[in-house]
């Protein structure tokens, strides 16, 4: 049995594949789970103490027992963020009243017309924005937008950033990926030049902000440019070591970026073993070995954030240098360097 395995710090729990939206970049809604088979609050009792838990889906608020799940998760972490479409406005508000420290990220893919086109449901933008405004009025602090950039919505990403700034809310970015989780294998950004140019503009704006957190987000967004251009990920992926995912059936995976055409393997199932028994098992160590040589160059916040904290000198050095450039009126230096921290050089390089 493996020894000296550090406890994880971050977790993402996929509560359901049921979803009222019909997003063009995600086919979760075409592959709904049976609610009778989905994990429950009681299944999470063996989780260790964590720094952070993200509750996601599908649409988490489709779960009528979500308050019980949140209550259990708060026994294991001081911070929970729920990713949601905001479609179930009343449920979001009710949960926020019960748990006023909860984090809410509402997925909005553009301004009204573009968002509703990409998310497949008219009125989605209005519901999402109205929910955020209500949460702000209630005094919630950890709220904001989450925007997944795909083909032809990167200009709207810039408008959403400006809107989030004017409202004093968080703004999280992603680029669409292919994986078992999204049930997609044909997502591809075809207008790379335009999308990367808009990310460069976003980076410039983030470096002008006063809060250092925004400078680190600028570095993360440089990683998204690198991902879109097909480059090898700048920091190693340590999925299955620093973080983990649990799917609606209780399978523990290192991440949500795996594709069966490359590899996909579970560490174990929480219905069968306590979490730490899974985490310290030989099967989990075998999965970690596969992560260390995984060819995918994914760059998603769930697996990028833990290594950004661990190897902080790399984003910190870049952030300070480019904040100084920004203060002098200069463009940021987008040196998308591969940071050699002793990782397998094959990891994250689909070209090899």
Secondary structure, 3 states (H helix, E strand, C coil): CCCCCCCCCEEEEECCCCCCCCCCCCCHHHCCCCHHHCCCHHHHCCCCCECEEEEECCCHHHCCCHHHHHHHHCCCECCEEEEECCCCHHHHHHHHHHCCCCEEEEECCCCHHHHHHHHCCCCHHHHHHHHHHHHHHHCCCCEEEEEEECCCCHHHHHHHHHHHHHHCCEEEEEECCCECCCCECCCCCCCHHHHHHHHHHHHHHHHHCCCHHHHHHHHHHHHHHHHHCCCCCCCCCCECCCEEEECCCCEEECCCCCECCCECCCCEECCCCCHHHHHCCHHHHHHHHHHHCCCCCCCCHHHHHHHHHHCHHHHHHHHHHHHHHHHCCCCCCCCCCCCCCCCCCCCCCCCC
